[in-house]
Amino acid sequence: MSILTQYFDTKYNTAPFSQIKIEDYFPAFQEGIALAKAEIDAIVNNPEAPTFENTIEAMDYSGAILDRISSIFFNLNSAETSEEMQKVAQEVSPLLSEFGNDITLNTDLFARIKTVYEQKDSLNLNTEQATLLDKKYKSFSRNGANLAEDKKAELREIDKELSKLSLQFGENVLAETNAFQLHITDEKDLSGLPEGTIEAARSLAKNEEKEGWIFTLDHPSYLPFMTYADNRELRKKMAIAFGSKGFQDNEFNNEETVLKIVKLRHQRANLLGYKTHAHFVLEERMAESPEKVMAFENDLLTKAKPAAEKEFAQLTEFAKNLDGIEQLEKWDGAYYSEKLKQQLFNLDDEKLKPYFQLEKVLNGAFVIAEKLYGLTFTEVFDIDKYHDEVMTYEVKDANNNLVSIFYADFFPRKGKRNGAWMTSFKSQYVENGVNERPHISNVCNFTKPTETKPSLLTFNEVTTLFHEFGHGLHGMLANTVYPSLSGTSVFWDFVELPSQIMENWCYEAEALALFATHYQTGEVIPQEYVEKIKESASFQEGLATLRQLSFGLLDMAWHGQDPTNITDLKAFETEQFKNTQLYPDVKENAMSTAFSHIFQGGYSSGYYSYKWAEVLDADAFEYFKENGIFNKEIASKFKDNVLSKGGTENPMILYKRFRGQEPQPEALLKRAGLI
């Protein structure tokens, strides 16, 4: 037996990281899969008639050992990987997806689930049990379990074709991104660019044994160039190259790929009994239907557009006065916005960083969690960790009961992927009367301390820390019976509420006073800086909102109607952008051919969720502001109805129980300075 497949004889059953070797993983996965298969077989072969307990509940508790191995392995593969680890990941991924298919396509298992599902009205289930039954049944029916054999075969073909096409789409975008370079040899063409950007471009050229500087379409190179380069012709060249990815007359053209993807998605939805792909996707989201999403987006559009037009006019005027620009083009937007922002606010990260020492910011998040939810965080040194830099905490409630174990991993290193995320090493659930508490982790990439300076954060990093900590609280305060409904296992357009709401405290003087103190003098951040942070947060928010909405509306246009008759991608797109367009169209460019979120990632019919979650968090925080940002009563309502409930009930019902009403977009518009 592997160390990974037995109960960990450690404090709080935490993962014994230091005892796990890379060669332990593969056999542990094989053993875990075999154990999980045996548990499924026992359910299928149970001679007794199917009941909620012996089928639905038994399924949810099955595979616990495999889940635990997976969470440890895949979390470390993101935070502490190596070539050997990646090799294991490649070997084990097909085994896991095969195991997943074995379950979804198990007709005998589905027959038992269906029997229970068809009796649901007479079973006297509580809300959480009813939700679990519904989700288990849908996880099969939405993947074709109810279809006749020939239709199942058709569905499998469509799925195979779709996965090939989305890979093809991504490879084409990548090839187009890599194919373009702006090679500069004349130093005066670098005018306006920050030192760091020039340095990066110089070393890129060196790597290719070329003179001068090379800029690419990768974001770290492209964005600073578009924001700071004084040479307008070169900005134009970059913008056109960026916007024509997948839309050129070459082997990487994505027009056909996009049309094939949307048509196959539509066909798949029809096969499963849905009107469109968006109807299929949104059934399992808070928004419920394409009609609701369109109403939501158009309502925001009506309210944000006047502000966006005003901001666009202000920017046009500014560019004209500064440089005599008659017509603002797409390649001018970021450049003049940055200049206008500096003129209006004169606030940069270098001024703010001394007030945001990492340890103090983290402690600030802890103090806020204590004020709101009565939690205390105590650093402990007797829990195993996977790297020296990781900090471990016991999280307890006001009665000194263990709520969670919390791991914090904050610095970049080789073997750790970019970005910031929250994850868990062990889920919360209740089994045999024992409430198993979760082990939650926040992983970020902040500047390391040096010999002379502690780790000082940019304001953007402060909000990132609070954001991930919000997801963390959603995991830590989980209090459900079934593992698959616990913590962050909620609808896609609801999961960002706990994280985004936490960011709001970073803008409040009362909260900043708890942690934003100068690392050398201890002086609290000056009020004028707090004001500027707040003001600059809503700078050009109208234009930003319009841009987000244009992407969301394009996504719904592709997926919320029958796409069979669309033949000209550019013409279709131009029509969809009519209501959100302020800049002149660029004929060489198209958005859809490189819209990776919806054609390669998981956002098809879901791009609206970014704005949706913002409405939720602004509306929820408004409730706090009306009653005091540390109001215990409101915090308890948020904890009891949102943070602890996981996916046990429809999120709109949970939200209304917390707030007393449906979320109103006014709070977001007010925060964004649009009304």
N, C-alpha and C positions, 0 to 999 in steps of 0.2 A: 504493500500500500504506500502511495506517495504521501509526503508531508502535506501536499495540497488537497488531498481528498479526505482528510480526517478533521475532526473538530480541533481547532487550534487551542492547545493548552497554554494560553497566554492571558495576560490581563485583559478582561472584557472580550476575549476571543478575537483580539486584533491580529492582523496578518503578521506572521513571523518572517518579515522580509529578509533578514540577514541569514536565515537558514535555507532560503529557496535558491536553488541553482538553476541556471538556464536549462540544463538537460532534464530538470524535473518536469518542465511544462508539458512537452509533447505527450509522454506517457500519462500524465495527470489528465490531460484533455481526453485521451482515449478512454481512460477509466471513467471520467465524468460523463462522457457521452454514453458509455455502456450502462452506467447506473441510471441515467435519465431515461434511456430506452427501456430498461427493465421496469421502471416506474410507470411509463406509458403503457407497456404491454400488460402490466397488472391491472390497469384501469380498463383496457380494452377487453381483457379476458375474464373480468369479474363476472361470475355466473349470476350474480344478483341483478335485478332490474336497475337501470340507470337512475340515480338520484342526484340532487344538487351536491350532497356530501361526497358520494363515491365517484363522481365524475368531474364536476366543475371545480369543486374545492380541491380535490385530489390533484387535478391538473395544475392548479396554481401553486401548490406546494412542491410539485415535482421539479426535478432538475436543479434543486437548490445548490448542490455541490458544484455542478457545472457552472452555474451562474457566478458563484464565488470565485472559481478559478478564472473565469472569463474576465470578471471585473478587475481582479488583481493583475492579470497578464496584460489586458488591453490598456489599462490605466498606465502601467509602467512602460508600455510600448510608446505611449505619448510623452511621458515625463522623464523616462530614464532608459532610452532604447539603445540598441547596439546592432551591429550587423547580424549577430547570431540570433538576437531577439526577432529581428525583421524576417529572418529565414523561417523561424518557428511560426510567425504570423502567416506567412505565405503557405506553409504546410497545413496549418490548422484551419484557416478560413474556409477552404472548400469542404472540410469535414463538418464544420458548423453549419454551413448553408445547406449541405446535404441532409443533415439531421433536422434542420428547420423544415425542409421540404417533406421529409418522411412524416413529420407530424401533420403539416397542413394537408397533405394528400392522403392521409390515413382515413379511408372511407368508414372503417368500423368505429374509429374514434369519433368521427363527425356524426355518425348515426346515433351514438350515445348522447352526444351534446344536443343534437337536434330533438331527441326524445324529451330531454329535460326542458329545452327551450319551449317546446310546444305545450308544456304543462305549466308554463311560468305563472299564469294568472291564478292557479290553484295552489301554489306552493307556499304562500305566506312568507315571502322573502323580505328581509329588510332592504333599505335603500342600497347599501353597499353590496349585498349579495345579488340584488337585481342588476346592478351595474356590471358586476363581474360576469354574470350569465350572459348579458347582452354583448359585452366585449369579447368573450370567448366565442360565442356563436358568430359574431361578425368577423372575427379574425379568420374564420373559415369561409363564410358565405361571400365576403368581399374578395376572396381569392379564388372564387369559382367552385366551391365545394358542392353547390346545389345544381351545377350545370350537368347536362347529359354528357356522356363520354366524348362524343365528337366535338362538342363545344369546349370541353376542357382541353382537348388537344389543340383546338384553334387558339384558345387563350394562352396556352404554353408557347405556341409559335409567336403570337403577338409579343409576349413578354421577352422572348429570346431576341426578336428583331429590335424591340425598343431598347434593350440594354446594349445591343451592338451600335445602334444609331446614336445613343447619348455618349457612348465612348468615342465614336467617330467625331461627333460634334466637338467634344472637348479636345481631342487630338488636333483637329483643324484650327481651333482657336489658339492653342498652344503653338502650333507651327507658324501661324500668322504673327503671333506675338514675337516669336524668336527670329522671324525672317527680317524684321525691320530694325535698322539702326540709323540714328542720326549721328553722323561722324563730323565733328567740328574741328577745324584746324586753325581757325583764326580766333585769337583770344578775345577780340572785342565782341564776338557772338555770345560770350559767356556773361555779358553784362547783366547784373541784377541777381544772378544766382548765388545762393548761400555757399560758403566755403566747403561745407561737408558734401554738398551735392556735386560740386566741381571735382573734389577729391575722388569721390566714388566713380565719376565719369572718366577721370584720368586713369584710375587703376583698371577700369574695364578696357580702356584702349591699350594699356600696357600688356594686359593678359593676352590680347590679340596681336601683340607686337606691332601696334600702329602708333603713329604720332597723334598728338592732340587728345581729344575727349570723345567718348561715345555715350550717347543717351539711347535708352530703349523704351519699349512700351510697358515694361514692368512697373507696377505702381511706385516703388521707391525711387525710380528714375523719372517716370512720366509726370507724376503729380507735382513735385517741386519745379520741374521745368515749366509746366503750364501755369504755375502760380507765380514764378519769379522772373522768368526770362524776359528781358526787355525787347528782344528781337521778335517783332510781330509775325514776320514771314515764317520764321522757324517754328513759332508756336502753331501757326496754321498747318505747316507740314506735319508736325507731330499729331495734331488733332485729327487731321484727315486720315493719317495712317491708323490711328487708334480706332476711329469710327468705322473704318472699312474692313475690319477683321472679319473674315468669312464672307465678304461681300465683293470679292474681286474675281476677275475672270481667270481663275487658276484652279489647280487641283484641290485647293482647300476651301472652295466655295461651300457655304453651309445652307444656301437657299433651299435646295431640294431636301436636305436633311431635316430642316425645320418643318417643311410642309409634310414630309413623311411622318415625323414624330407626332404632330398635332392630329393628323388623320388617323394614325394607329391608336392614339390615346382615346379619340372619339369612338372608334370602332370597339375598343376594349370596354369602354363605359357602356355602350349600347348592349354589348354581349352580356354584361352583368345586370342589365335592366335599368340603366340610368340614362337620362336624357343627354347629358354631356359629361366630359371629363371633370368639369368643375362641380357638377352635381354629385359625382362620385366622391371627389376629394372632400367637399365641404360638409357632407353628411357627418363626418367625424371631426368637425371643427366647431368652435363656438359660433361662428357666423352662419352656419347651417345651410345657406343656399346662395347661388350666384346673384339672385335678385337682391338679397340683403347686403352682399358685398358691394354691388354696384350702387345701391342707395347710399351706403356708408361713404363710399369714395366720392360720389357726386355731391353729397352734402358737404363734405370737407372741401371739395373743389370750389363750390360756390362761395364758401366762407374765406378760403385762403387766396383765391385768385385776385381780388382787389388789392390785397397787401402785396402780392407778388408783382403785380403790374406797377404798383407805386415804387417798389424797390428797384424794379428794372429801369424805370424812368430815372430814378435817382442815380443809378449806376451809369446809365447812358450819359446823363448830364455831367457826371464826374469825369468820365473818360474824355468827353468832348472838351471840357475846360482844361483838363490836364494835358492831353496830347492831340486835341483836334480830331478825335475819331468821330466820323459822321454816323457810321452804322456799326453798332456793337455786334460782333460775331461770336460764335460758340467758343472760339479760341481766345476770346478776350475776357470771358466771365471770371475765371479764377484769378487772373492777373489783376484786374481792376478791383475786384472784391477785396483782395488782400490789401491793396493800397488804401482803399477806403476804410477798411477795418482798422488799420494802423493809425490812420488820421483821426478816426472817431474815438478809439479807446486807448491807444498807446499802452497796451498791456501785453507783456510777453512772458513766456514760461520762466525765463531766467529770474524775473522779479518774484515770481510766486514760489519757485521750488524750495527756497530756504524754509518756508513755512510748512512744508509737507514732508517731514521725515517719516520714512516708512513705518518704523515701530510705533510712532505716535498716531499715525493714521489708522493702523490696524487696531491699536488700543481704543481709538475713537469709535471704530465700528463696534468693538466689544461693549463699550460703555453705552452706546446707543441701543444695542440689543438688550442690555440689562435694563435701561430705563423703560424700554417698550415692552419687553417680554419676560423680564425677571431672570434672564440667563446670566450665569457667570462663567468666564473662561479662565482656566488655570493651566499655565504651561506645566507639562509633566515630562519627566526624563526617563521613565521606566517603560515606555512603549516603543517597540521596534519601529525603525523607519527605513525607507529605501535609499536615502541620501542624507549626508550630514547636515545639509542646509535646511532640511524639512523640520518644521516645528510642530510639536504635538500638544494638543490641549484636551483637558476634560471639560465638557460643557455640562453644567448642572442647573437645575431649576431652583426656585426660591426655597423649596423644602429639602435641598441637597440631594435630590435624586439624579442619577445620571440621565442626561438627555441624549448626548451624542459624544463621539470622539471626533475631533476636528484636526485635520492635517493641513498645514499651510506651507506652500512651496513657491517661493517668490522670485528666484533669480535665474537668468538664462545660463545654459551650459550646453556643452556638446551632448547630444542624445536627448534633447528636450525640444519639442516642436514649438513654433512661434505662437503668440496669441495668449489668451487667458480663458480658463474654463473651470467649471465646477463638476465634480464627479463623486461617485461613492465606491468604497471598498466593501461595504456591506449594507444591505437595505434594511429598512425598518419593517417589521410585520409582527403579528401576534400568532403564536402557535402553542397549542397545549397550555393555554393560559399564561404563557410567558411573553411579555412585550420585548421583542429583540430590538435593541436600540441601534441606530445607524452609525456608520463610520464614514464621514464626509470629508472631501478634500477640495481645496481651492488651489489652482495652479496658475501662476502669472509669470511674466518676464519683465521685471523692473531692473533699473540700474543698480549694480552691486555697490556696496560701500567701498571706499578706497582707504588708504592709510590716513588720509587727512579729513575725509568727509564721510558722513553716514549716507545711506541710500536716500536720495531726495527725489520726490516724485513730481512729474508735471501734473497739472490739474486734471488732464485727461486720464492719467494713470490713477489719480485719486478716485475718479468716478468709476474706473474699471474695477478697482479693488472693492468698492461698495457694491457694484453690480454683481460681481461673482459671489460676494458675501451674501447678497440677497437670495441668489440661487441656493447658496449653502444653508441659509435659514429654512428655506422650503424643504430641504432634505433633512436637516437636523430636527425640526419640529414635527416631522411626519408622525401621524398617529392613526394608522389604519390597520385593519385585520389582515388583508391580503397583500402579498408582496408586489403583485403586478399593478396595484392601484396606489402604491405608496409614493410619497415624496413628489418628485418632479414628473411622475408618470401621468401627465395631464395633456389636454388638447394643445396642439401646436400654437394656436393663437392666444393661449392663456399662460404658457410657461414663462413668458418674459415679464409678467406682472410683478412677481416677487422680487425679481432682480432690478427692473427699471424703477420700481417705487423707491428702493433704497438710495438710488442716485440723488433723489430730491433733497435728502438731508445735507448733501455736500454744498448746497447753495444757501443754506440757512445760517445766519449769523449765530444763532443760539447753539446750533450743532457744531459749527466751525470753531467756536470758542473752546470746545472740549479737546480739540486736537491740533488745530492749525496754529502752532506757536513756533517762532523762529528757533532753529536748531542751536544757534549760538547764544542769543540773548534771552530766549524764552518769551519774547514779546508776542502777544496775540496778533493775528493777521489784521492789518488796518482795515477799518470799515470801508474806505474808498476802494480798496482792492475787491472786497466782497461785492460792492455795488457794480464794479466793472465786470466782474466774473458773471454776475446775473445779467447785466445788459448785453454783454457780448455773446451770451448763450443764445439770445434770440435774434442776433444779427442775421439778416437775410433769411429768416425762417420761412417767410412766404415763398421765396424762390425754391428753398430746399423742399418744402412741402409739395409744391407744384411738381417738382422733379420726381419725388417718390410716388406721387399719385399717378404721374404719367406712366411709370413702370408698372404699377399695379393694374391700371386700366388696360394696358397693352396685354398683360398676362391674362386678364379676364376675357379680353377680346379673342385671344387665341383659343382659350379653353372653355368659355361659357356659351359657345354657340357651335353649330355644325360647320366645320371648316372645309368640308368637301369641295366647295366651289372656289376656294381661294387659289389663285394661280400666280399672282404677282405680289411677292412679299413686300417690296418697297411701297407699292401703291396702297396695300392694306394697312401698313404701318403708318403712312402719312395721314391716312384717314383717321386712324385712332388717336394720333397726336394733335389733331386740329384744335381741341379745346384747351390743351395745356401748353401750346407752343408760343414762345416769346421770341426766341432767336430765329433768324432765317434758316430754312432747311439747307442742309449740305447734300447735294445730289449724290456725291460719291459714298455717302455713309448710310449704314443701316444699324438699328439697335439689335434686332432679333437674332441676327446671325452670330452674335457674340454674347447673347443674354444667357450666360451660363447658369445663373440661379435657377431659371425655369426649364432649360433644355438639357442640363447636365446634373445640377444639384436637385434637392428635393422640394423646390419652391413652386412647382407648377400649380396654379390656382391658389397659391398661398402667399404671393408677394405682398398682398394687402396686410398680412399679419404684423409687419413692422409698425405701421400706423395704428392698427387696431390695438396693439399692446400699449402704444403711447397714450391712446385715449383712456384706456383702463387705468394706467398708472397716474396720469394727471388728475383724473376724476377721483381716484382713491386718495391721492395725497391732498387734494382740495379739502376732503373730509377731515383729514388731520389738521390742516391749516386753520379751518374754521373753529376747531376745538382745542388747538395747541398741539405742536408737532411731537410732544412727548405724552399726549393724553393716553393714560393707561386703559381707559374704557374702550376707546377706538382701537387701540393696539390689541386688546384681548379679542375684540370682534374680528379683527383681521387674522389673528392667530387661529382662533377657533373655527372660522368659516373658510379661510383660504389656505394658510400655511400648513395646518395640520391635516387637512382633508384629502390631499392628493387628488387622485382621479375618481374618487368614490361617488361623485354626483356631477350632474351637468354644471359646468363652470358658471353659466349665467345665473343659475339658481343660487349657487354659493356666493357669487358676487352680490346679488340683490339682498341676500341675507346679511351680508356685511354692511352694505351701503344703504339699504332701504329703497333702492331705485336702480334702474338700468344706467350704465355709464353715459354721461353727457359729453359730447365733443367740445362744449364751451370751455371746459377747464383746460384742455390742451391748447385751444386757440388763444386763451388768455395767457397761459404760460409762455406760449410762443410769441406773444406780443402781436397777435393777428387781429384781436378785437380789443 
